[in-house]
Amino acid sequence: MRVRLDPRQWPGRVIPETDTEIDTAVEAFCLRANWTDANRAALRRVAEPWFAEGWCVDALLAAVDRRPDGTKQGSPRNRDQVAHDFLRARLRSWWEGGARRARPPVPGMTLGAWWRINRRNTRLTQPKQARPLSAAGTLAREQSRERVRARLKDPVERSRELARRRQEVLDSLLVPGLAPPTFEDSKRLLAEIQVPAHPVCSRCGCRQGVLPSAA
């Protein structure tokens, strides 16, 4: 897949294959490692065989920091060390028995696979276009907006709308088939309640006969 990317935008998990991709990946590696003084040609000669074995920029950066067992490689590169020699020394621990290169610590993919995944993720995350409303839907939306604007402008209408919503909530609590109780019903219920009469003590004011019966 012939796509030229800016080294600053090169995907770290893409395994470079063509000469252009390898040059871009090497430059991206130097930028991310902050090796601005590195000899790109010499660094490419060190990294290219690893790219051929399925390594990517993220894998090389991980190998510079860690050994295969997860331990740290040591102090970072200083300005007195040549970049390609420093990378070659760090990659020695990733040779299995000195015979073959170990599996990359970060799995990679081809540029084509990355491109397909990137396009798929873009399609999934981009906002979906709303379907146009029908004539009836447009009319209903405008009517709803007009009602909202009228309620916001007229305080009397806002009060009536609030009372209407409260009445709807109260009506929803009624038992189906039964009429709502009135004030007369409440008075009748109170009249039916008989409060027992007890003589009141003239000294303390308590009702005589209440405490003994409670005991």
Salt bridges, closest charged atoms under 4 A:
ASP6 OD2 - ARG8 NH2 3.01
ASP19 OD1 - ARG44 NH2 3.07
ASP23 OD1 - ARG44 NH1 2.34
GLU27 OE1 - ARG40 NE 2.93
ASP37 OD2 - ARG77 NH2 3.12
ASP37 OD1 - ARG79 NH1 3.41
GLU48 OE1 - ARG44 NE 3.47
ASP58 OD1 - ARG32 NH1 2.53
ASP85 OD1 - HIS84 NE2 3.74
ASP85 OD1 - ARG88 NH1 2.77
GLU96 OE1 - ARG100 NE 3.07
GLU142 OE2 - ARG145 NH1 3.60
GLU146 OE2 - ARG149 NH2 2.44
GLU161 OE2 - ARG164 NH2 2.14
GLU161 OE2 - ARG165 NH1 3.63
GLU168 OE2 - ARG164 NH1 2.44
ASP185 OD1 - ARG188 NH2 2.71
